[in-house]
Amino acid sequence: MSKFSRVPAVYFILGTGNAGGKDPLAVLEAALKAGIDYFQLREKGPNALEGAELLKFALDCKELCRRYETPFLINDDLELARAIDADGLHIGQDDAPASMVRKILGAEKLLGVSVHSLAEAKHAVESGADYVGMGPVFQTSTKADAKAPAGVAGIQQVKDAYPKLPIVGIGGIGSENAESVWKAGAAGVAVISAIAYAEDVAAEVTALRASALDGVAK
């Protein structure tokens, strides 16, 4: 995990379309203040920002992350990640091949790959991924095309095969069920709606961090 400046315990993902009707930059800053470890900009959906608007929003997000010394990644958009010099990129199974992305990104940038099985995790590792996002762990409404939940057993299977590979669980995770994800061997949890839609963003981040300690301790 040498490229990680910290363990990706609480990995927050946000875009303008899933900020709970609130100002996404305000939500991001509240999460950063509360102590998220990594932030990924995921701008998706029918009303997603494009062009100059997307570039400005991404730069605003990057500025906030720099202020709080938090690594900043882009979801899927390699061109945008390079344009703003993000800390890394996260891609899915339907995006460009991870091996090609790694060559373009360079060795110093973080590369994460979404996986749903041990076979996909194996391919991601062989293609140069620094970590994998395993899921959906639980049922989720964030992605309409999400596969059936892999459950915590899926995380455990990948962890057994690759003990040193950082695994970030994603999909339907909040403070009420995050502990089981860590106990299965995940290095962290990726959270969207549980933080963005929370009445108290800081309280949810704090609860997630507390469940991380509980999960590791037990």
C-alpha positions as CSV (number, residue, x, y, z in Angstrom):
1,M,0.0,0.0,0.0
2,S,3.0,2.2,-0.5
3,K,1.3,4.7,-2.8
4,F,-1.5,5.3,-0.3
5,S,-0.8,8.3,1.9
6,R,-3.3,6.8,4.4
7,V,-5.5,3.7,4.8
8,P,-8.7,4.3,2.7
9,A,-10.9,3.6,5.6
10,V,-13.7,6.1,4.7
11,Y,-13.7,6.6,1.0
12,F,-16.4,9.2,0.0
13,I,-17.9,9.3,-3.5
14,L,-20.0,12.2,-4.7
15,G,-21.3,14.0,-7.8
16,T,-23.8,16.9,-8.3
17,G,-26.6,14.4,-8.9
18,N,-26.4,12.6,-5.6
19,A,-25.7,15.3,-3.0
20,G,-29.1,14.9,-1.4
21,G,-30.4,18.1,-2.8
22,K,-27.7,20.1,-1.1
23,D,-24.7,22.0,-2.4
24,P,-22.2,19.3,-3.3
25,L,-19.2,21.4,-2.4
26,A,-20.7,22.1,1.0
27,V,-21.3,18.4,1.5
28,L,-17.8,17.6,0.4
29,E,-16.2,20.2,2.8
30,A,-18.3,18.9,5.7
31,A,-17.1,15.3,4.9
32,L,-13.5,16.5,4.6
33,K,-13.7,18.4,7.9
34,A,-15.1,15.3,9.6
35,G,-12.1,13.2,8.4
36,I,-12.8,11.2,5.2
37,D,-9.7,9.5,3.9
38,Y,-10.2,9.7,0.2
39,F,-12.6,11.5,-2.2
40,Q,-13.7,10.3,-5.6
41,L,-15.6,12.6,-8.0
42,R,-18.3,10.6,-9.7
43,E,-20.3,12.8,-12.1
44,K,-22.9,10.6,-13.7
45,G,-26.6,10.8,-14.7
46,P,-28.8,12.6,-17.2
47,N,-28.0,16.1,-15.7
48,A,-24.3,15.5,-15.2
49,L,-22.0,18.4,-15.7
50,E,-20.0,18.5,-18.9
51,G,-17.3,20.6,-20.5
52,A,-16.2,23.8,-18.8
53,E,-18.7,23.3,-16.0
54,L,-17.4,19.9,-15.2
55,L,-13.8,21.2,-15.3
56,K,-14.6,24.0,-12.9
57,F,-16.4,21.7,-10.5
58,A,-13.6,19.2,-10.6
59,L,-11.1,21.9,-9.9
60,D,-13.2,23.2,-7.0
61,C,-13.3,19.7,-5.5
62,K,-9.6,19.3,-6.0
63,E,-8.9,22.6,-4.2
64,L,-11.0,21.5,-1.2
65,C,-9.2,18.2,-1.1
66,R,-5.8,19.9,-1.2
67,R,-6.9,22.2,1.6
68,Y,-7.6,19.2,3.8
69,E,-4.7,17.1,2.5
70,T,-7.1,14.4,1.2
71,P,-6.3,12.4,-1.9
72,F,-8.6,13.2,-4.8
73,L,-9.6,10.7,-7.5
74,I,-11.8,10.9,-10.6
75,N,-14.3,8.2,-11.6
76,D,-14.0,6.8,-15.2
77,D,-12.9,10.1,-16.9
78,L,-9.2,9.6,-17.8
79,E,-9.1,12.8,-19.8
80,L,-10.4,14.9,-16.9
81,A,-8.1,13.2,-14.4
82,R,-5.1,14.1,-16.5
83,A,-6.3,17.6,-17.2
84,I,-6.6,18.6,-13.6
85,D,-3.7,16.3,-12.4
86,A,-5.9,14.3,-10.0
87,D,-4.2,11.9,-7.6
88,G,-5.7,8.9,-9.4
89,L,-8.5,7.3,-11.4
90,H,-11.1,4.7,-10.6
91,I,-12.6,2.6,-13.5
92,G,-15.2,0.0,-13.9
93,Q,-15.4,-3.2,-15.9
94,D,-17.0,-1.5,-18.9
95,D,-14.3,1.3,-19.1
96,A,-11.0,1.2,-20.9
97,P,-8.7,-1.7,-20.0
98,A,-6.9,-1.2,-16.8
99,S,-3.5,-2.1,-18.3
100,M,-4.0,0.7,-20.9
101,V,-5.1,3.2,-18.3
102,R,-2.1,2.4,-16.2
103,K,0.3,3.1,-19.1
104,I,-1.4,6.5,-19.7
105,L,-1.7,7.5,-16.0
106,G,1.9,6.5,-15.2
107,A,3.2,4.6,-12.2
108,E,2.9,7.3,-9.7
109,K,-0.9,7.8,-9.9
110,L,-3.5,5.7,-8.0
111,L,-5.6,3.3,-10.1
112,G,-8.6,1.6,-8.7
113,V,-10.8,-0.9,-10.4
114,S,-14.4,-2.0,-9.6
115,V,-14.7,-5.8,-9.3
116,H,-17.5,-8.2,-8.5
117,S,-15.6,-11.5,-8.4
118,L,-12.2,-13.0,-7.6
119,A,-11.5,-13.5,-11.3
120,E,-12.1,-9.7,-12.0
121,A,-9.9,-8.9,-9.0
122,K,-7.1,-11.1,-10.3
123,H,-7.3,-9.4,-13.7
124,A,-7.2,-5.9,-12.0
125,V,-4.1,-6.8,-10.0
126,E,-2.3,-8.2,-13.1
127,S,-3.3,-5.0,-15.0
128,G,-1.7,-2.7,-12.5
129,A,-4.5,-1.7,-10.0
130,D,-3.4,-0.3,-6.7
131,Y,-6.7,-1.3,-5.0
132,V,-10.1,-2.8,-6.0
133,G,-13.6,-1.6,-5.2
134,M,-15.5,-4.8,-4.4
135,G,-19.3,-4.8,-4.7
136,P,-22.0,-4.1,-4.5
137,V,-21.6,-5.6,-1.0
138,F,-25.2,-4.9,-0.2
139,Q,-28.2,-3.9,-2.2
140,T,-27.8,-0.4,-3.6
141,S,-30.0,2.2,-5.4
142,T,-27.1,4.3,-6.6
143,K,-26.4,2.3,-9.7
144,A,-29.4,1.2,-11.7
145,D,-27.3,-1.5,-13.5
146,A,-25.6,-2.8,-10.4
147,K,-25.1,-6.6,-10.2
148,A,-26.4,-8.8,-7.5
149,P,-24.8,-8.2,-4.1
150,A,-21.5,-10.0,-3.6
151,G,-21.8,-9.8,0.1
152,V,-19.0,-9.8,2.6
153,A,-18.1,-13.3,1.5
154,G,-16.9,-11.8,-1.8
155,I,-14.5,-9.5,0.1
156,Q,-13.2,-12.4,2.2
157,Q,-12.6,-14.5,-0.9
158,V,-10.5,-11.7,-2.6
159,K,-8.7,-11.0,0.7
160,D,-7.7,-14.7,1.1
161,A,-6.3,-14.7,-2.4
162,Y,-4.5,-11.3,-2.2
163,P,-3.8,-10.6,1.5
164,K,-1.9,-7.4,0.7
165,L,-4.3,-5.9,-1.8
166,P,-6.3,-3.0,-0.4
167,I,-10.0,-3.8,-0.9
168,V,-12.6,-1.1,-0.6
169,G,-16.2,-2.4,-0.1
170,I,-18.9,-0.5,-2.0
171,G,-22.6,-0.7,-2.3
172,G,-25.3,-0.1,0.3
173,I,-22.8,0.6,3.0
174,G,-23.5,2.9,6.0
175,S,-22.5,3.2,9.6
176,E,-25.1,0.6,10.6
177,N,-23.5,-2.3,8.5
178,A,-19.9,-1.1,7.8
179,E,-18.4,-3.1,10.6
180,S,-19.1,-6.4,8.9
181,V,-17.2,-5.2,5.8
182,W,-14.1,-4.5,7.8
183,K,-14.3,-7.8,9.6
184,A,-14.4,-9.5,6.2
185,G,-11.0,-8.0,5.4
186,A,-11.7,-4.7,3.6
187,A,-9.3,-1.8,4.1
188,G,-12.1,0.6,3.8
189,V,-15.7,1.3,2.8
190,A,-16.8,3.5,-0.2
191,V,-19.9,5.5,0.7
192,I,-22.2,7.7,-1.3
193,S,-25.7,8.3,-0.1
194,A,-25.1,7.4,3.6
195,I,-22.9,10.5,3.9
196,A,-24.4,12.7,1.2
197,Y,-28.0,12.3,2.3
198,A,-27.2,12.3,6.0
199,E,-28.9,15.1,8.1
200,D,-25.5,15.4,9.9
201,V,-22.7,14.6,7.5
202,A,-20.0,14.9,10.2
203,A,-21.9,12.5,12.5
204,E,-22.2,9.9,9.8
205,V,-18.4,10.1,9.0
206,T,-17.6,9.9,12.6
207,A,-19.9,6.8,13.0
208,L,-18.2,5.2,10.0
209,R,-14.8,5.7,11.5
210,A,-15.9,4.3,14.8
211,S,-17.3,1.2,13.1
212,A,-13.9,0.8,11.3
213,L,-12.2,0.6,14.7
214,D,-14.8,-1.9,16.0
215,G,-14.5,-4.0,12.9
216,V,-10.7,-4.2,13.1
217,A,-10.7,-4.8,16.8
218,K,-13.1,-7.8,16.8
